[in-house]
Amino acid sequence: MLRPWLRWCRWLRPGTARVLKENFGFRELASSVPPSGSTSPGALNIFDRGLKRKQKNWAALQPEPTRFDYLREEVGSQIADRVYDIARDFPLALDVGCGRGYIAQHLNKKNSLETEIPTFSVLADEEFLPFQENTFDLVVSSLSLHWVNDLPRALEQIHYILKPDGVFVGAMFGGDTLYELRCSLQLAETEREGGFSPHVSPFTAVNDLGHLLGRAGFNTLTVDTDEIQVNYPGMFELMEDLQGMGESNCSWNRKALLHRDTMLAAAAVYREMYRNSDGSVPATYQIYHMIGWKYHDSQARPAERGSATVSFGELGKLN
């Protein structure tokens, strides 16, 4: 159960973190809101973070931005379910990359308290969280970390700000996301232009995700995959929705534009290869759900190697 003083990370005015440091336990971190496109030394610089911020801002300013929230609301509901499956109270929590509060709205629906869970908004970057060590009982994140250049650092930051025996519950897009769109664009561009460029951003593999969580210091890990399939009238309607979600490609090596005939060919390939019986086309979103705990002495631990008193061969003889 979540009790009052749930803190959510949202987009606000730059400098908010330092102004409120004294009251809310913020740490001094000069790079907590780094310059556009910056990343930590030694990290791969795959995404144009400045462009992604512009895409998100553009999407938020559209006349009907909520019509594109269906995917985030569904995943936010799934994360809320996982939080309430954990039989404990979380006095203080953080939502990294909360957007319009897709997790918070479902937590409020399931909340046993009569009032809504109070929230507080902070402008921060996923790779430079401006909070002190051992601050939060719970950290959640939904469909935000797949745009992070330095995912290992982001997970380390989340582990750092969790209290001992705190838990991280997150979800991000997986490697098979939009495979239909990726394949259709590659085939059409190869046929029309003699080669192809990446038009769908790269995603983390599930095996790598478990390794990264362990490397960040989390234990008692749970990583599972889910697929959400959404049907669209055609490829162009899918791309319009991705733009409305703020999920357009922002890789540095992206191609600036595609020729009109290549786009039309890709739409035809998409329909020919993946069309449903009703004429619509599917788009698959693979979701990685992850749960990781910060170490505490009270947590259950495996017995030392060689300490067993019964061999596997004798198990059948036991009553």
ZATILO-313681 format. One record per residue (C-alpha): residue number from 1; residue in one letter; x, y, z. Coordinates in pm, 1 decimal. Example, Ala and Ser with C-alpha at 12.3 -4.5 7.8 and 13.67 -1.06 7.14 Angstrom:
% ZATILO-313681
num=1	residu=A	x=1230.0	y=-450.0	z=780.0
num=2	residu=S	x=1367.0	y=-106.0	z=714.0
***
This chain:
% ZATILO-313681
num=1	residu=M	x=0.0	y=0.0	z=0.0
num=2	residu=L	x=117.9	y=352.7	z=-71.5
num=3	residu=R	x=71.5	y=620.7	z=189.0
num=4	residu=P	x=94.0	y=1000.8	z=155.0
num=5	residu=W	x=407.1	y=1175.9	z=30.1
num=6	residu=L	x=455.7	y=997.1	z=-294.8
num=7	residu=R	x=696.6	y=1201.5	z=-503.8
num=8	residu=W	x=686.3	y=1198.9	z=-882.9
num=9	residu=C	x=948.9	y=1321.5	z=-1126.2
num=10	residu=R	x=790.1	y=1553.2	z=-1381.6
num=11	residu=W	x=899.3	y=1832.6	z=-1614.4
num=12	residu=L	x=911.7	y=2167.2	z=-1435.9
num=13	residu=R	x=1116.8	y=2482.6	z=-1442.6
num=14	residu=P	x=1500.1	y=2430.1	z=-1449.6
num=15	residu=G	x=1666.6	y=2489.8	z=-1114.9
num=16	residu=T	x=1378.9	y=2352.8	z=-908.4
num=17	residu=A	x=1601.8	y=2083.1	z=-759.7
num=18	residu=R	x=1843.4	y=2327.4	z=-594.7
num=19	residu=V	x=1571.1	y=2562.4	z=-471.5
num=20	residu=L	x=1399.1	y=2278.6	z=-284.2
num=21	residu=K	x=1708.6	y=2091.7	z=-170.0
num=22	residu=E	x=1678.5	y=2197.4	z=194.4
num=23	residu=N	x=1317.8	y=2084.1	z=233.5
num=24	residu=F	x=1318.0	y=1766.1	z=27.9
num=25	residu=G	x=1663.3	y=1612.7	z=68.4
num=26	residu=F	x=1807.8	y=1697.4	z=-272.2
num=27	residu=R	x=2180.4	y=1658.2	z=-325.3
num=28	residu=E	x=2398.8	y=1914.0	z=-497.8
num=29	residu=L	x=2460.8	y=1786.0	z=-848.1
num=30	residu=A	x=2579.5	y=2043.2	z=-1097.1
num=31	residu=S	x=2494.9	y=1813.8	z=-1385.0
num=32	residu=S	x=2151.0	y=1709.1	z=-1258.7
num=33	residu=V	x=1996.8	y=1877.7	z=-1560.8
num=34	residu=P	x=2270.3	y=1835.1	z=-1817.9
num=35	residu=P	x=2302.2	y=2032.4	z=-2139.6
num=36	residu=S	x=2113.1	y=1909.4	z=-2441.2
num=37	residu=G	x=2263.9	y=1588.6	z=-2577.6
num=38	residu=S	x=2513.7	y=1543.3	z=-2294.2
num=39	residu=T	x=2592.8	y=1209.1	z=-2136.8
num=40	residu=S	x=2839.1	y=1063.4	z=-1890.1
num=41	residu=P	x=3200.1	y=1001.9	z=-2001.8
num=42	residu=G	x=3255.5	y=665.9	z=-2168.9
num=43	residu=A	x=2886.3	y=603.7	z=-2241.8
num=44	residu=L	x=2756.2	y=532.8	z=-2589.1
num=45	residu=N	x=2593.2	y=841.1	z=-2736.2
num=46	residu=I	x=2315.3	y=680.6	z=-2941.1
num=47	residu=F	x=2024.7	y=920.7	z=-2896.2
num=48	residu=D	x=1991.4	y=1293.9	z=-2952.2
num=49	residu=R	x=1843.6	y=1379.7	z=-2613.3
num=50	residu=G	x=1783.8	y=1740.4	z=-2716.0
num=51	residu=L	x=1573.9	y=1627.7	z=-3010.6
num=52	residu=K	x=1384.0	y=1383.7	z=-2791.9
num=53	residu=R	x=1296.5	y=1666.0	z=-2552.6
num=54	residu=K	x=1163.9	y=1870.2	z=-2845.2
num=55	residu=Q	x=959.4	y=1572.2	z=-2968.5
num=56	residu=K	x=806.5	y=1525.1	z=-2623.5
num=57	residu=N	x=729.0	y=1895.0	z=-2590.1
num=58	residu=W	x=570.7	y=1904.0	z=-2936.2
num=59	residu=A	x=353.7	y=1601.8	z=-2854.1
num=60	residu=A	x=240.9	y=1756.6	z=-2524.6
num=61	residu=L	x=126.8	y=2075.6	z=-2700.5
num=62	residu=Q	x=-103.1	y=1901.0	z=-2948.5
num=63	residu=P	x=-478.8	y=1977.9	z=-2931.0
num=64	residu=E	x=-569.0	y=1626.7	z=-2812.6
num=65	residu=P	x=-254.9	y=1477.7	z=-2658.9
num=66	residu=T	x=-445.7	y=1225.3	z=-2447.5
num=67	residu=R	x=-568.6	y=1033.9	z=-2756.0
num=68	residu=F	x=-215.6	y=894.3	z=-2787.4
num=69	residu=D	x=-187.3	y=784.8	z=-2422.3
num=70	residu=Y	x=-345.2	y=440.3	z=-2464.2
num=71	residu=L	x=-14.5	y=251.0	z=-2453.9
num=72	residu=R	x=130.1	y=436.9	z=-2156.3
num=73	residu=E	x=-194.9	y=403.2	z=-1963.1
num=74	residu=E	x=-198.4	y=26.6	z=-2019.9
num=75	residu=V	x=163.0	y=-19.0	z=-1909.1
num=76	residu=G	x=109.1	y=221.6	z=-1618.1
num=77	residu=S	x=-179.0	y=2.0	z=-1501.9
num=78	residu=Q	x=42.1	y=-308.5	z=-1521.2
num=79	residu=I	x=311.8	y=-142.8	z=-1310.2
num=80	residu=A	x=52.9	y=-30.8	z=-1053.4
num=81	residu=D	x=-66.2	y=-392.6	z=-1028.5
num=82	residu=R	x=290.1	y=-507.6	z=-960.2
num=83	residu=V	x=333.9	y=-243.4	z=-691.5
num=84	residu=Y	x=17.6	y=-354.2	z=-511.6
num=85	residu=D	x=129.1	y=-716.6	z=-534.3
num=86	residu=I	x=408.9	y=-624.6	z=-290.7
num=87	residu=A	x=266.0	y=-654.7	z=60.7
num=88	residu=R	x=422.7	y=-351.9	z=224.3
num=89	residu=D	x=381.6	y=23.8	z=264.0
num=90	residu=F	x=587.0	y=273.9	z=62.4
num=91	residu=P	x=587.4	y=609.4	z=243.2
num=92	residu=L	x=796.7	y=781.8	z=-25.4
num=93	residu=A	x=817.9	y=690.1	z=-393.8
num=94	residu=L	x=959.1	y=830.6	z=-716.0
num=95	residu=D	x=830.0	y=793.9	z=-1072.3
num=96	residu=V	x=1113.7	y=846.5	z=-1320.7
num=97	residu=G	x=980.0	y=992.4	z=-1645.7
num=98	residu=C	x=618.0	y=1008.6	z=-1531.7
num=99	residu=G	x=473.5	y=1218.4	z=-1814.5
num=100	residu=R	x=112.8	y=1294.4	z=-1721.3
num=101	residu=G	x=121.4	y=1051.8	z=-1429.4
num=102	residu=Y	x=27.8	y=728.7	z=-1602.0
num=103	residu=I	x=122.3	y=517.7	z=-1300.7
num=104	residu=A	x=-8.9	y=761.6	z=-1040.2
num=105	residu=Q	x=-362.8	y=761.3	z=-1179.0
num=106	residu=H	x=-386.9	y=383.6	z=-1143.0
num=107	residu=L	x=-231.3	y=387.7	z=-796.9
num=108	residu=N	x=-495.2	y=640.0	z=-694.1
num=109	residu=K	x=-772.1	y=415.8	z=-830.4
num=110	residu=K	x=-644.1	y=121.6	z=-625.6
num=111	residu=N	x=-554.1	y=330.0	z=-319.5
num=112	residu=S	x=-747.1	y=237.0	z=-3.3
num=113	residu=L	x=-713.1	y=591.4	z=134.0
num=114	residu=E	x=-1000.9	y=833.8	z=81.8
num=115	residu=T	x=-780.2	y=1108.8	z=-62.0
num=116	residu=E	x=-551.8	y=1102.7	z=-365.0
num=117	residu=I	x=-184.6	y=1033.1	z=-306.9
num=118	residu=P	x=-13.8	y=1374.6	z=-292.5
num=119	residu=T	x=250.4	y=1431.0	z=-558.3
num=120	residu=F	x=538.0	y=1671.2	z=-616.4
num=121	residu=S	x=704.5	y=1751.1	z=-948.8
num=122	residu=V	x=1075.7	y=1786.6	z=-1023.5
num=123	residu=L	x=1267.1	y=1850.9	z=-1344.8
num=124	residu=A	x=1550.5	y=1598.4	z=-1374.5
num=125	residu=D	x=1732.5	y=1376.3	z=-1622.2
num=126	residu=E	x=1718.0	y=997.5	z=-1587.4
num=127	residu=E	x=2096.9	y=976.1	z=-1595.4
num=128	residu=F	x=2147.5	y=1255.1	z=-1337.7
num=129	residu=L	x=1888.8	y=1212.3	z=-1061.8
num=130	residu=P	x=1938.0	y=1496.8	z=-808.7
num=131	residu=F	x=1842.7	y=1306.8	z=-493.5
num=132	residu=Q	x=2039.0	y=1198.7	z=-190.1
num=133	residu=E	x=2138.5	y=840.1	z=-121.9
num=134	residu=N	x=1882.6	y=619.3	z=54.7
num=135	residu=T	x=1589.1	y=855.8	z=-6.3
num=136	residu=F	x=1305.2	y=650.8	z=-157.2
num=137	residu=D	x=1125.4	y=334.7	z=-51.6
num=138	residu=L	x=1003.4	y=271.0	z=-406.4
num=139	residu=V	x=1110.6	y=383.2	z=-754.1
num=140	residu=V	x=892.3	y=316.1	z=-1058.5
num=141	residu=S	x=946.1	y=396.3	z=-1424.7
num=142	residu=S	x=726.1	y=332.8	z=-1727.5
num=143	residu=L	x=839.0	y=352.5	z=-2092.5
num=144	residu=S	x=1106.7	y=613.5	z=-2032.6
num=145	residu=L	x=1442.3	y=440.0	z=-1992.4
num=146	residu=H	x=1462.2	y=316.6	z=-2354.0
num=147	residu=W	x=1571.2	y=669.0	z=-2460.5
num=148	residu=V	x=1859.7	y=682.9	z=-2210.8
num=149	residu=N	x=2209.5	y=683.5	z=-2361.1
num=150	residu=D	x=2375.8	y=550.6	z=-2046.2
num=151	residu=L	x=2132.8	y=288.5	z=-1916.3
num=152	residu=P	x=2386.7	y=135.3	z=-1672.4
num=153	residu=R	x=2435.2	y=475.9	z=-1509.6
num=154	residu=A	x=2059.3	y=538.0	z=-1493.7
num=155	residu=L	x=2004.3	y=206.4	z=-1313.9
num=156	residu=E	x=2293.8	y=280.8	z=-1079.1
num=157	residu=Q	x=2136.3	y=618.7	z=-998.5
num=158	residu=I	x=1804.8	y=450.5	z=-918.7
num=159	residu=H	x=1982.5	y=199.5	z=-693.7
num=160	residu=Y	x=2171.2	y=483.7	z=-523.0
num=161	residu=I	x=1858.6	y=678.4	z=-424.5
num=162	residu=L	x=1669.4	y=371.8	z=-298.5
num=163	residu=K	x=1671.3	y=293.4	z=71.5
num=164	residu=P	x=1805.8	y=-46.6	z=177.4
num=165	residu=D	x=1533.2	y=-305.1	z=109.1
num=166	residu=G	x=1376.1	y=-58.0	z=-133.7
num=167	residu=V	x=1240.9	y=-184.1	z=-464.1
num=168	residu=F	x=1253.4	y=-68.1	z=-825.1
num=169	residu=V	x=956.4	y=-159.3	z=-1048.4
num=170	residu=G	x=996.3	y=-58.1	z=-1410.7
num=171	residu=A	x=895.6	y=-123.0	z=-1769.5
num=172	residu=M	x=1062.1	y=-38.1	z=-2098.7
num=173	residu=F	x=1027.5	y=-129.8	z=-2464.7
num=174	residu=G	x=1197.9	y=-453.4	z=-2570.8
num=175	residu=G	x=1397.2	y=-552.6	z=-2876.3
num=176	residu=D	x=1103.8	y=-687.6	z=-3082.7
num=177	residu=T	x=905.6	y=-365.5	z=-3054.3
num=178	residu=L	x=766.6	y=-250.6	z=-3391.8
num=179	residu=Y	x=940.2	y=-531.3	z=-3579.6
num=180	residu=E	x=671.1	y=-510.4	z=-3848.2
num=181	residu=L	x=745.8	y=-144.4	z=-3915.4
num=182	residu=R	x=1121.7	y=-199.1	z=-3904.6
num=183	residu=C	x=1110.4	y=-488.2	z=-4152.1
num=184	residu=S	x=874.6	y=-308.0	z=-4392.8
num=185	residu=L	x=1088.3	y=6.8	z=-4403.1
num=186	residu=Q	x=1409.4	y=-191.3	z=-4455.6
num=187	residu=L	x=1265.5	y=-397.0	z=-4742.0
num=188	residu=A	x=1114.6	y=-94.1	z=-4917.0
num=189	residu=E	x=1422.9	y=123.5	z=-4878.8
num=190	residu=T	x=1654.7	y=-153.3	z=-4998.3
num=191	residu=E	x=1440.2	y=-209.7	z=-5306.3
num=192	residu=R	x=1392.5	y=159.2	z=-5394.0
num=193	residu=E	x=1721.2	y=313.7	z=-5280.7
num=194	residu=G	x=1971.1	y=26.4	z=-5277.6
num=195	residu=G	x=2026.4	y=23.1	z=-4901.6
num=196	residu=F	x=1861.1	y=113.0	z=-4572.6
num=197	residu=S	x=1916.0	y=325.0	z=-4265.2
num=198	residu=P	x=1776.7	y=260.6	z=-3915.1
num=199	residu=H	x=1431.9	y=419.6	z=-3883.4
num=200	residu=V	x=1330.9	y=247.5	z=-3559.2
num=201	residu=S	x=1546.6	y=315.4	z=-3255.2
num=202	residu=P	x=1751.0	y=26.4	z=-3110.7
num=203	residu=F	x=1624.5	y=-142.3	z=-2794.4
num=204	residu=T	x=1789.8	y=-337.8	z=-2513.5
num=205	residu=A	x=1788.8	y=-719.8	z=-2523.2
num=206	residu=V	x=1622.2	y=-898.6	z=-2230.1
num=207	residu=N	x=1941.6	y=-1089.5	z=-2142.7
num=208	residu=D	x=2136.5	y=-765.7	z=-2123.0
num=209	residu=L	x=1872.1	y=-606.9	z=-1900.9
num=210	residu=G	x=1910.6	y=-869.4	z=-1628.7
num=211	residu=H	x=2287.8	y=-827.9	z=-1641.8
num=212	residu=L	x=2261.8	y=-448.1	z=-1616.9
num=213	residu=L	x=2030.6	y=-467.4	z=-1314.0
num=214	residu=G	x=2271.8	y=-700.5	z=-1136.9
num=215	residu=R	x=2566.5	y=-479.2	z=-1227.3
num=216	residu=A	x=2383.5	y=-176.7	z=-1081.4
num=217	residu=G	x=2361.4	y=-358.4	z=-746.1
num=218	residu=F	x=2005.4	y=-493.6	z=-751.5
num=219	residu=N	x=1930.9	y=-841.7	z=-623.2
num=220	residu=T	x=1629.4	y=-1077.2	z=-615.9
num=221	residu=L	x=1570.8	y=-980.6	z=-977.0
num=222	residu=T	x=1258.0	y=-1048.3	z=-1178.4
num=223	residu=V	x=1254.7	y=-976.9	z=-1552.1
num=224	residu=D	x=966.3	y=-1086.0	z=-1772.7
num=225	residu=T	x=836.0	y=-990.7	z=-2113.8
num=226	residu=D	x=491.5	y=-903.6	z=-2240.5
num=227	residu=E	x=356.7	y=-811.3	z=-2582.8
num=228	residu=I	x=86.0	y=-558.6	z=-2660.1
num=229	residu=Q	x=-50.7	y=-568.0	z=-3013.8
num=230	residu=V	x=-238.0	y=-266.6	z=-3145.2
num=231	residu=N	x=-421.6	y=-265.7	z=-3479.4
num=232	residu=Y	x=-410.9	y=39.9	z=-3706.2
num=233	residu=P	x=-580.4	y=123.9	z=-4037.8
num=234	residu=G	x=-236.5	y=141.6	z=-4199.5
num=235	residu=M	x=131.5	y=220.9	z=-4156.0
num=236	residu=F	x=84.2	y=597.3	z=-4178.3
num=237	residu=E	x=-169.6	y=596.2	z=-3894.8
num=238	residu=L	x=80.7	y=402.0	z=-3683.1
num=239	residu=M	x=353.7	y=657.9	z=-3755.2
num=240	residu=E	x=114.1	y=942.0	z=-3672.6
num=241	residu=D	x=43.2	y=784.4	z=-3332.9
num=242	residu=L	x=413.8	y=733.3	z=-3262.9
num=243	residu=Q	x=470.6	y=1100.9	z=-3334.4
num=244	residu=G	x=179.8	y=1192.9	z=-3106.7
num=245	residu=M	x=333.8	y=981.4	z=-2829.0
num=246	residu=G	x=667.0	y=1162.1	z=-2869.2
num=247	residu=E	x=821.4	y=828.0	z=-2969.6
num=248	residu=S	x=967.3	y=923.9	z=-3308.1
num=249	residu=N	x=1322.1	y=810.0	z=-3381.5
num=250	residu=C	x=1593.3	y=1033.3	z=-3235.3
num=251	residu=S	x=1905.9	y=826.0	z=-3307.9
num=252	residu=W	x=2204.0	y=1029.2	z=-3419.7
num=253	residu=N	x=2247.6	y=803.6	z=-3725.0
num=254	residu=R	x=1886.0	y=835.9	z=-3838.5
num=255	residu=K	x=1812.4	y=937.5	z=-4196.8
num=256	residu=A	x=1662.2	y=1285.5	z=-4218.8
num=257	residu=L	x=1380.0	y=1184.0	z=-4453.5
num=258	residu=L	x=1246.7	y=906.8	z=-4674.1
num=259	residu=H	x=1139.4	y=957.5	z=-5033.2
num=260	residu=R	x=766.7	y=954.3	z=-5097.4
num=261	residu=D	x=777.2	y=645.3	z=-5318.7
num=262	residu=T	x=980.4	y=459.5	z=-5055.4
num=263	residu=M	x=718.0	y=539.1	z=-4791.1
num=264	residu=L	x=436.4	y=423.5	z=-5017.3
num=265	residu=A	x=628.8	y=104.2	z=-5094.2
num=266	residu=A	x=685.4	y=43.3	z=-4720.6
num=267	residu=A	x=313.6	y=85.7	z=-4652.2
num=268	residu=A	x=235.0	y=-165.7	z=-4927.6
num=269	residu=V	x=491.3	y=-414.6	z=-4791.6
num=270	residu=Y	x=353.0	y=-371.6	z=-4439.7
num=271	residu=R	x=-1.5	y=-442.4	z=-4556.4
num=272	residu=E	x=99.8	y=-736.6	z=-4773.7
num=273	residu=M	x=310.1	y=-909.4	z=-4507.2
num=274	residu=Y	x=113.4	y=-841.3	z=-4188.8
num=275	residu=R	x=-244.7	y=-749.2	z=-4282.8
num=276	residu=N	x=-523.4	y=-879.1	z=-4057.5
num=277	residu=S	x=-837.8	y=-1037.5	z=-4195.6
num=278	residu=D	x=-1032.8	y=-713.3	z=-4136.9
num=279	residu=G	x=-784.8	y=-507.6	z=-4340.6
num=280	residu=S	x=-604.9	y=-346.6	z=-4046.0
num=281	residu=V	x=-234.4	y=-390.4	z=-3976.5
num=282	residu=P	x=-86.0	y=-490.7	z=-3638.5
num=283	residu=A	x=196.1	y=-322.4	z=-3450.1
num=284	residu=T	x=368.3	y=-518.1	z=-3174.7
num=285	residu=Y	x=506.4	y=-347.9	z=-2864.3
num=286	residu=Q	x=729.0	y=-574.9	z=-2658.4
num=287	residu=I	x=745.4	y=-468.7	z=-2294.5
num=288	residu=Y	x=1018.4	y=-568.5	z=-2049.5
num=289	residu=H	x=895.2	y=-563.2	z=-1688.8
num=290	residu=M	x=1164.3	y=-558.6	z=-1422.4
num=291	residu=I	x=1174.8	y=-570.5	z=-1043.5
num=292	residu=G	x=1494.0	y=-534.0	z=-842.1
num=293	residu=W	x=1562.3	y=-487.6	z=-471.2
num=294	residu=K	x=1836.2	y=-300.0	z=-291.1
num=295	residu=Y	x=2025.9	y=-521.2	z=-47.6
num=296	residu=H	x=1934.1	y=-533.9	z=319.5
num=297	residu=D	x=2044.1	y=-776.1	z=592.8
num=298	residu=S	x=1682.9	y=-882.3	z=653.0
num=299	residu=Q	x=1641.8	y=-1019.3	z=299.1
num=300	residu=A	x=1646.9	y=-1393.5	z=238.9
num=301	residu=R	x=1978.6	y=-1518.2	z=103.5
num=302	residu=P	x=2082.9	y=-1849.6	z=-51.1
num=303	residu=A	x=2263.4	y=-2093.2	z=178.0
num=304	residu=E	x=2639.6	y=-2125.0	z=149.8
num=305	residu=R	x=2768.0	y=-2365.9	z=-108.4
num=306	residu=G	x=2820.7	y=-2714.3	z=38.0
num=307	residu=S	x=2595.3	y=-2656.3	z=340.9
num=308	residu=A	x=2318.6	y=-2895.0	z=225.1
num=309	residu=T	x=2252.0	y=-3196.7	z=449.5
num=310	residu=V	x=2054.7	y=-3400.7	z=192.9
num=311	residu=S	x=2161.1	y=-3489.4	z=-162.0
num=312	residu=F	x=1927.5	y=-3471.8	z=-460.4
num=313	residu=G	x=1946.3	y=-3849.7	z=-491.6
num=314	residu=E	x=1791.5	y=-3891.0	z=-145.4
num=315	residu=L	x=1499.8	y=-3649.6	z=-198.2
num=316	residu=G	x=1271.9	y=-3932.9	z=-320.1
num=317	residu=K	x=1322.5	y=-4120.5	z=4.9
num=318	residu=L	x=1195.6	y=-3833.0	z=220.3
num=319	residu=N	x=838.0	y=-3832.1	z=349.0
***
